[in-house]
C-alpha cells in the first residue's frame, strides 16, 4: 500500500521510528531518516547509516539525513533533499522526542529547553516545513507519536515539563487537523503499554523489558493509520485499541515476555488494569488491611509490621550489594517519614529520618507502600501511574526493586 510513497521520519535511526520505517520499507516505500546520530553513540544502538542499510535490505529506498530537529535549517535542508531525491513527501512521522521524568525543582533549565525544543518546537517546525509538499500528495498524512490529552493532575505533578512538551505535540494534532482538514490527515499515535526501546532500558534499568511490548505493535498501528484515507484525521489513536478494531486478536506476539504483566504507558488512566494486576480490592488503608487478613493476627499496623519484617530479613549481603539509604515519605494512615538503611554496617529500618543522608526519597501513600512491599503493586507500575514519586539515585531505586522480589515471600 505504501509502495513508492515517501516517508519523512524524525528519530528513525532506532526504536519506534526505525520500526515504522522498516514496516513501510517492506512495501517498497522511500524513507527519509531524519535523525542526529551519524556517529555511533556510546550507549544507544544504531546510526542513520545502519538504519538506512536495514531499510534497503527490507525492500525500501533510504535517504539518511543528519537532522537535529532543534535546528530549523537542518530540517529545511533535509526536506529539500528529500523532495529532490524522491520528488515529494507523502507522509511525515514526528517521532523524535526527549524525556526527563523529574519534578519542577529538579528539572534543569537545559532539560526543559531540550524537551520543549525537540518535542513541541521540533514537531511544529518539521510539520510546517513539510506541509507545502504534503499538500501536493494524493493521500498525505502527519503522524505524531504523542498521547491523548488527559488533564488528570496526576500526569502533571511528577514531570510537569515533560507532560507539557508531549501535550504540545498533541496540540499540534488538534490544531493542524482542523487547519488542513480535507487536505492533509493529522493524527496522534500512543502505546497502551510501555514499549521496549533503548530509552526504556535507560529509564527502567535491566529487567524492565519483561513488562514491555516490542516496537512492532506501534509499527503495525502506524501502518493502519497511514494507509487510511486523508479523511481519517484529528484522532488520538491507542495502538492496541486500533489493532483490535482491525481484527487483531493475538497480542502475545508483541510481548517481550508473553504472559508477563505489562506496564501501562504514561497519560492513560489504568486503575482497572492495575487492580487486576495487583489483585487488590480497594485503594486506601482499609484495602491494604483487607489484603493482609489471611495473615496471622498482628499487634502492629501494616506499615510498622512491614518495616519490622524488613529489619528482620536484612543481611550483610543485602547491605554490601545495595549500598543505599532509602527514605519514605508516606501520606494517609501511618503517614510520616520511614527509612531503610542498606549502607551502614548491619543495616536498619524503621520510623523517622535515616541515621545518614538518604540517597533516594520515595513519596507515596501508606496503603500503596504496603501493596508495593507485599508484591501486590510493582514499583515500576506505581512510578509510571503516578502513585510513587522518586527523588535521587534512580539506579539505587531499581536495586531496591530487586531486593523486594527476594523479600516478598517473607512479607
Beta strands, then each sheet from edge to edge (+ up, - down):
strand 1: 6-10
strand 2: 30-35
strand 3: 61-66
strand 4: 91-94
strand 5: 141-144
strand 6: 185-190
strand 7: 236-238
strand 8: 324-331
strand 9: 336-342
strand 10: 348-351
strand 11: 360-365
strand 12: 389-392
sheet 1: 3+ 2+ 1+ 4+ 5+ 6+ 7+
sheet 2: 10+ 9- 8+ 11+ 12-
end
